[in-house]
Amino acid sequence: MNKEANPDRKGRLFIFSAPSGAGKTTLLEALVKSSPNLYHSISHTTRKIRKNEANGSDYHFISTAIFRKMILENNFFEHATVFGHQYGTSKSDVERQLAEGKNLALDIDWQGARSLKKTFPESISVFILPPSLHSLRDRLIKRGDEQAEIVARMNEARNEIRHFEEYDYLIFNKEFDQTLSQLEAILEVSALETEKQKAKYKQ
């Protein structure tokens, strides 16, 4: 699908959080492809690149030293350490793309979502849950995670889930197509808000 941002109006942030293994990454890839003016915001991370990932497409993969330098220079809206690796949302990248009229999908944890909500109160936040913790564990096993990592991710998932009430929307990822349709509906409804319609038609 061809995308065309509208430079005449500012873009909007759409924040997505979920426990590891809930299917968020695949859903967001499909959502970005199906949405005319939604772009994936690319975070910076210190973790190693995985198979089938591309630098500058999935993440900006940088060294710990560079990440720390960016923190000291106040270059992140938010940053966090997850499973021993650091992740951050670049101020310059987000501000530039919003100024270009692009809507941005951010894939961040609840701490980052809380921080960005303070900076961008007009942003839309969505928490995606698996049908159950049992199904989440099955997904982690099927994708080949090590036992110790599964235990750590399950513990972190329980902590993440405690914060779902901080989000504007809550979605259970029971069936992929249905969940994707629900995410698309959120984007459609948000575009019909009065202020957005006024900006669109300049009335």
TORLUMVEX-731886 format. One record per residue (C-alpha): x, y, z. Coordinates in steps of 0.001 Angstrom, whole numbers, padded with zeros to 6 digits, always signed. Each point is the difference from the previous one (the first is absolute). Example, Ala and Ser with C-alpha at 12.3 -4.5 7.8 and 13.67 -1.06 7.14 Angstrom:
# residues 2
+012300-004500+007800/+001370+003440-000660/
//
This chain:
# residues 203
+000000+000000+000000/+001331+003453-000965/+000259+002323+002951/-000377+003749-000163/+000492+002190+003048/-001787+003326+000283/+002522+002748+000775/-002852+002493+000562/-000860-001570+003336/+001981-001583+002778/+000112-003765+000338/-001075-001969+003045/+001592-002632+002231/-001560-003427+000427/+001591-001877+002885/-000167-003799+000126/+001097-002162+002927/-000291-003710+000715/+001753-002797+001885/+002783-001652-001972/-001508-002744-002164/-003494+001512-000229/+000314+000441-003773/+000420+003767+000012/+002868+000197-002505/-001829-001979-002690/-003193+001956+000592/+001733+003365-000302/+001753-001029-003200/-003386-000852-001518/-001621+003145+001399/+002654+002281-001481/-000369-001716-003383/-003799+000371+000018/-000127+003612+001209/+000528+002854-002504/+001788+002419+002348/+001451-002145+002778/+003738-000479+000291/+001984-002117+002417/+002176+002070+002324/+003404-001660+000142/+001537-000154+003475/+003677-000128+000923/+001289-003080+001810/+003235-001444+001315/-000998-003634-000538/+001531-002058-002789/-001751-000216-003328/-001993-003211-000550/-000459-002078-003121/-002348+001590-002541/+000388+003439+001630/+001435+003037-001774/+001784+002942+001570/-002021+003172-000533/-003118-001975-000808/-000785-002049+003103/+002184+001960+002419/+002958+002331-000010/+002586-002384+001456/+002641+002003+001865/+002712-000589+002596/-000497+000515+003721/+002470+002883-000118/-001989+001824-002689/-003253-000676+001856/+001426+001489+003204/+001221+003029-001959/-003502+000528-001380/-001414-000155+003539/+002509+002615+001223/-000893+002230-002938/-003725-000382+000818/-000740-001510-003412/-002744-002392+001170/-003621+000632+000883/+000173-003189+002026/+002400-002871+000505/-000029-003218+001988/+002001-003124+000689/-001802-003208-000971/+001602-003412+000600/+003432+001581+000238/-000291+002065-003181/-000792+003682-000371/-002732+001448-002201/-000776+003636-000724/-002319+002230-002052/+001917+002733-001835/-001325+003540+000405/+001301+001215-003346/-001441-002936-001953/-003470+000310+001546/-000188+003796-000223/+001123-000002-003635/-002514-002619-001118/-002892+001581+001908/+000856+003368-001587/-000171-001723-003399/-003593-000990+000787/+000728-003674+000620/-001889-002070+002557/+002484-002122+001944/-000437-003441+001567/+002255-000409+003035/+000746-003445+001410/+001019+000676+003609/-000537-001339+003525/-002319+001484+002632/+002715+002222+001463/+000713+001582-003367/-003722+000305-000714/-000561+001818+003294/+002836+002415-000758/-001133+000749-003556/-003609+000511+001114/+001231+002882+002154/+001880+001547-002928/-002714-000740-002579/-003350-000087+001865/-001849-000175-003317/+001671-003316-000851/-002060-003206-000172/+001199-002964+002075/-000950-003644-000519/+000850-002987+002184/-000051-003399-001720/-000517-003122+002099/+000249-003693-000875/-003165-002062+000700/+001654-001361+003172/+003364-000343+001712/-000024-003671-000979/-000298+000898-003689/+002757+002589+000438/+002328-002655+001409/-000831-002302-002935/+000918+002774-002467/+003350+000577+001702/+000740-003738-000126/-000973-000266-003675/+002238+002885-001021/+002969-001791+001569/+000819+002059+003072/+002268-001627+002589/-001628-001219+003237/+001698+002658+002155/-001069+002697-002428/-003584-001305-000003/-000130+000201+003788/+001361+003558-000059/-002400+001090-002721/-002995-001547+001774/+000904+001871+003188/+000380+003219-001960/-003314-000675-001773/-001815-000168+003337/+001521+003357+000918/-000927+001540-003370/-003604-001196+000239/-000454+001838+003303/+000164+003286-001925/-002635-000618-002689/-002454+002433+001609/+002339+002879-000852/-000779-000479-003700/-002799+001439-002128/-000859-003350-001583/+000369-003651+001017/-000026-002769-002622/+000241-003776+000430/+001918-001613-002844/-002066-003167-000324/-000169-000124-003803/+002383+001945-002239/-002408+001360-002630/-002528+001070+002595/+002648+001736+002090/+001387+001776-003050/-003508+001226-000896/-000419+001347+003522/+003293+001895-000241/-001017+001423-003379/-003308+001108+001538/+001843+001940+002697/+001962+001874-002670/-003170+000747-001957/-001917+001294+003014/+002908+002177+001179/+000027+001757-003381/-003647+001024+000502/+000616+001972+003170/-001293+003546-000321/+003405+001691+000199/+001417-002361-002614/-002934+000636-002340/+000350+003767+000442/+003695-000183-000881/-000706-002257-002978/-002666+002215-001542/+001336+003281+001450/-003422+001104+001263/
//
